[in-house]
Amino acid sequence: MTEGKLKVDWGLLVLALLVGLFAGALFFPRTSVEYANVTCPSCENLLSKEEGLSVIYLYPVECGNCDVSRVKMLADKVGVPFMAFVNDAVGYPNILVTRQDKSINKSVSTIARASNDYNVVATLCLAGNKMACNMKESMATVMQTCLEEEGVSLDSVVYYYSDWCGTLCNNMESPLEKIEGKGFKVLRINEKDNTPEKECLKDFLNYAGGFPQLICPSKVISNTGALSTDGLEQFAEECGK
């Protein structure tokens, strides 16, 4: 491939990335992926022959927690072609999913956060990969069964934090105590601890970094970053529905 060709491909990738970011990057998929109608002619040779899908892992220059091999392993398991690039347009690791839209006979792309194993396979499931859908359901079932065996109620708010998180995590203590006072269950897990509960959540914890993290096992949803008391209560209420 010539140097000129590479420049054209990068331009298309950045364009797809920016459009996808404005469309809404995912952390845990709460709604269906909305595909940006951005054509990518040079992506055609990357698509899998069976389902017309490909995954490109885009990660920032400085990203000590980015795990290319982990995402590649997932892509290999579901049979989707995989490539990875350092990209200075992203602040967090993302996956650029390209699929063939048969209705317009063109390839279109979307972007999602490559934050954990579940999010990667859930995004590929939404893109139409049947094996990824099976993995998604299996991960959720295994996690929920594992927590129940440890005596954890699935409507609990899992609070995953770090000692070095600082102000963001410190500011969460008061809201957590307030929702506990209202009867909501909270499970606290420190990232340095190796507990059975943490092992149950291994496919759902953000391995790309970011604290604090909140997880709702029953609805398989999460949030990265501190929430206000009202925001945390809304999260807990949604988890308990």
Buried (B, 14 or more C-beta within 10 A) or exposed (E): EEEEEEEEBEEBBBBBBBBBBEBBBBBBBEEEBEBBEBBBEBBBEBBBEEBBBBBBBBBBEEBEEBBBEBBBEBBEEBBBBBBBBBBEEBEBBBBBBBBBEEEEEBBBBBBBBBBBBBBBBBBBBBBBBEBBBEBBEEBBEEBBEBBEEEEBEBBBBBBBBBEEBEEBBEBBEEBBEBBEEEEBBBBBBBBEEEEEBBEBBBBBBBBBBBBBBBBBBBBBBBBBEBBEBEBBBEBBEBBBE
